[in-house]
């Protein structure tokens, strides 16, 4: 994960804000430090879980354990915020849940992180609060998933999480986050945010398919075409993010899989998981990171910077070394 930490973050914390105001700013986003660090982070975690099952023993640090407790507590807020009856666009009980999250999250982070990281709480809290959906629109989508991974990236940049946590970040933290989000989606009938429906991978998530295909790359007994076979995803959904996502889709959607999830159906015809994984990385850029409707909501502060990545200077490459003084 060290390749995602491209620079030290010494500046004081500040509340992050959206910076991508219109589509003309998308190039600045793609040229930014934040974009580069995020893509390096996703790729680093992709490599870290290559060939691993969710259930495989991986190092779990005290901070990972504490963050899992945070997610458990956030999950428990659902029990404290009953549904109010489904309307045309979701259940208004979700607004009570989200208000509870915003009320409690800052203290949860203070209780979780050692004192030396408390200067970053304001920034971290903004990404955490943005990770579970929008309380005005009653929706959830890949932009909220992105916010949670930005939260994890920030924890790595301040070195609350380290490279030794890479596998547990995906197999434990992100997997627990998915379970929580799926419970929210089912309980409050959250609308898909900016979904393409059957023409995209999934109404809500993307990264379970990207990192999940990396998990399956060394798994000789499971072929891509078998991932959509109930006999496989039913028994192996707890071991692989990809199969867990397929199982959830089939639980919440009706009709033939090739009709409601045509893109995933087409992907199942790819011969090898390595090809699937390569395609997922390209698709994540094309359908999530490089799309203005999603990028416009990304928050930038000192930890996730909108500043451009410095371009190498040809001058510096051929500079005469300074004379050595005796």
Secondary structure, DSSP 4 states (H G I P E B T S, - for coil): -GGG--S---SPP---EE---SGGGHHHHHTBHHHHHHHHHHHHHHHHTTT--TTS-----HHHHHHHHHHHHHHHHHHHS----EETTEETHHHHHHHHHHHHHHHHHHHHS-GGGGGGHHHHHHHHHTSS-BTTTTEE-HHHHHHHHHHHHHHHHTTSS-GGGHHHIIIIIIHHHHHHHHHHHHHHTPEESS--GGGSS-SS-SHHHHHHHHHTTT-TT--GGGTTSHHHHHHHTTT-HHHHHHHHHHHH--S-HHHHTHHHHHHTT-S-HHHHHHHHHHHHIIIIIT-HHHHTT-EESSSS--SBPPPPPHHHHTPPPPPPP-
